Amino acid sequence: MRRLSALLIITTLAISCFGSLIPVLAQEITASAENTATPPPLIVRWMRFHGAITNWGEETYRGSVTINAKTANVLPSIFSPWAAVQAVWSNEERPIASAEKPTGEITYTHYNAKLVFMQTIRGIRADPALDLNITGFWNVNKVVITNKFDDNGVLLSSIREVTPIASKAKGQLHITNDWKAFDIEILGVDTIKGNAIKMTTATNMINPFSFDGAQRPTLTDLLQIVRCYRAMPGFGNYINDLDFNLNSKIDLSDLTTVAANI
């Protein structure tokens, strides 16, 4: 009888103690569920990268690459990352300096590459120890421009011949070595390599149509295009950053693109 009474007392105490824990456990589970359901604050990081092309395969080439991109600290299904990459390079000397008046017929051959569809992007951080990778599909072209000028340097005609080298080919851009070097590997195309000129990351918007990387283009950006108006690869005043549609000419399309985003 005494043994039965002792078991009843122990059982009652156990139930009492366990019962007192149930509200605490329930609160902890509820709090945990609430913490899991609460998304982190959205942080968007923008990037602008300028690089100088030094090699195409084993050969020495000169050119430039421009990258604009943005990512966020959430899944791609919640926030769509974005990247735009374009490169222009040649192994020919520029035939037209900024201060010169060209005359006669001048032919210049160059190449361009453009990211036409991005698949993945990772590595836009404040820490340069992290590499950056952009994968996707690329177009690569050989472009031959033949310009004819009169004796006063006025452009009489321009013929642009485009030969596709790769169309929607899978490839990757890789920035490494503390953001000091880059390479672009595209299927069926020799690797494009070079060095960084400038790379900026920020949580504030970097507008791809602003030459200075501001949140919105300004009249200064328009004036920059006016200074380079009608310039082409091979011209001393041609700037890859301002050739937004990569048609080998700073033209009305580029001017109106900037104006529309002011």
Secondary structure, 3 states (H helix, E strand, C coil): CHHHHHHHHHHHHHHHHHHHHHHHHHHHHHHHHHHHHCCCCCCEEEEEEEEEEEEECCEEEEEEEEEEEEEECCCCCCCCCEEEEEEEEECCCCCECCCCCCCEEEEEEEEEEEEEEEEEEECCCCCCCCCEEEEEEEEEEEEEEEEEECCCCCEEEEEEEEEEEEEEEEEEEEEECCCCEEEEEECCEEEEEEEEEEEEEECCCCCCCCCCCCCCCCHHHHHHHHHCCCCCCCECCCCHHHCCCCCCCCCHHHHHHHHHHC
